[in-house]
Amino acid sequence: MSFKQFYRGFLAANPNVQHYACHSHHYWPDVTRDAVLRYWDDSARLVDDKWEHILGLEVPAVQQLIANELKLKNPAQLVFASNTHELLFRLLTAFSWNNGLKVLTTDSEFHSFSRQIARLGEESNIEVVRVATEPFANFPERFVEAAAALQPDLVFVSHVFFNSGVAVPDLTSLVNTVAEACKATIAVDGYHGFMAIPTDLSSLEGRIFYLAGSYKYAQGGEGCCFMLVPEHNNFRPIYTGWFAEFGALSAAKSGAVQYSKDGYQFAGATMDFTALYRLRAVLDLYQQEQISTAQVHQHVQSLQQHFLQSLDEIAHPWLNRQSLLQNFQADHGHFLTFRGPSAEAVAALSQFLATHQIKTDYRGDRLRFGFAIYHDIDDIKLAALKEA
Ligand SMILES: Cc1ncc(COP(=O)(O)O)c(C=O)c1O
């Protein structure tokens, strides 16, 4: 089945482009255009009553759709913000920074976390241990050993690493073994996993924070990220806005700031919900058309296999199977990462490919090719590489 019919707008605006940067910025399905208009229409129609409608109907609908996707029982534990940085900063302010906060993470976390934690470490009494993700084969064992040795307060780890596409082989088992080794709060950056790799959080619900958003595989565009918050935590994030006071409030000492009892405990303040409308439109489309993440994953895997076979035929000096960061595996993320001979060589090849309408992206000496459901096998045309 071709899924292209759902992406006519973006495909028509980019004729002849081979878009391999979808792991960064996915094309948006046509239903998202209607969603933007629906937001405008709701704003015009409801004016002052808009917030009741959005917070009372739209937000719960999206919480439920995300909960269905991640197999969660309690959708109210999901809170929204414009980006994951805002959400994880709220989480960081739930800890005391001056009493020797210990953080266990990896050397492959996205900048929203890695830059922030590095900067905080300059000011405060924060110890950060970064476990190398390579060699990938024994990463889980080394990570758990580090957890046992450090006894961290916070563990922050990606489901799929942004700089390799490598997925933690079994997220549930990693969380379980880390939780046996230490008493830390565990937070998972799920951005490259959400709606790419089928993810069942049912046995982790109530035990982890999980962050993801709409810009990548969820295809709603920028501006709608979410965090799953475990129930019954006693956190009082310092970075808090008035949305965090919605609904039933937790008991607090008299005069102390109170927090929502659900995920809104970690909320901020007024935001533009257009992106949430777009995300809802995509999730509704998937539901109506019965498109599952498992199906998308399978489609992408076959594209990846075909891409590698095409590369075999081209026999480029370094853009080949041998330079793949990890041999393609079943639970690999939706982009393939090749290590080039140098950052300059990688940048030069990416620019050369762009002149042939082949859009990729790169990080240092790593060139990334992403695949999406709006690609078909016939779209993969790599002849230009013969001249590179
Ligand atoms: C693993 C990961 N997390 C988070 C993000 C997005 O971060 P933010 O929403 O803070 O811009 C990205 C973006 O590329 C990412 O790759």
The ligand as a MOL file (V3000), in Angstrom:
LIG
                    3D

  0  0  0     0  0            999 V3000
M  V30 BEGIN CTAB
M  V30 COUNTS 16 16 0 0 0
M  V30 BEGIN ATOM
M  V30 1 C 16.2940 12.7180 20.8380 0
M  V30 2 C 15.6870 14.0860 20.6900 0
M  V30 3 N 15.0300 14.6300 21.7170 0
M  V30 4 C 14.4560 15.8460 21.6210 0
M  V30 5 C 14.5210 16.5720 20.4430 0
M  V30 6 C 13.8320 17.9030 20.3290 0
M  V30 7 O 14.1120 18.7350 21.4020 0
M  V30 8 P 13.2800 20.0570 21.6510 0
M  V30 9 O 11.8340 19.6850 21.6390 0
M  V30 10 O 13.7170 20.5080 23.0050 0
M  V30 11 O 13.6410 21.0380 20.5790 0
M  V30 12 C 15.1890 16.0460 19.3490 0
M  V30 13 C 15.2430 16.8340 18.0810 0
M  V30 14 O 15.8710 16.5480 17.1250 0
M  V30 15 C 15.8090 14.7840 19.4780 0
M  V30 16 O 16.4810 14.2520 18.4480 0
M  V30 END ATOM
M  V30 BEGIN BOND
M  V30 1 1 1 2
M  V30 2 1 2 3
M  V30 3 2 2 15
M  V30 4 2 3 4
M  V30 5 1 4 5
M  V30 6 1 5 6
M  V30 7 2 5 12
M  V30 8 1 6 7
M  V30 9 1 7 8
M  V30 10 2 8 9
M  V30 11 1 8 10
M  V30 12 1 8 11
M  V30 13 1 12 13
M  V30 14 1 12 15
M  V30 15 2 13 14
M  V30 16 1 15 16
M  V30 END BOND
M  V30 END CTAB
M  END
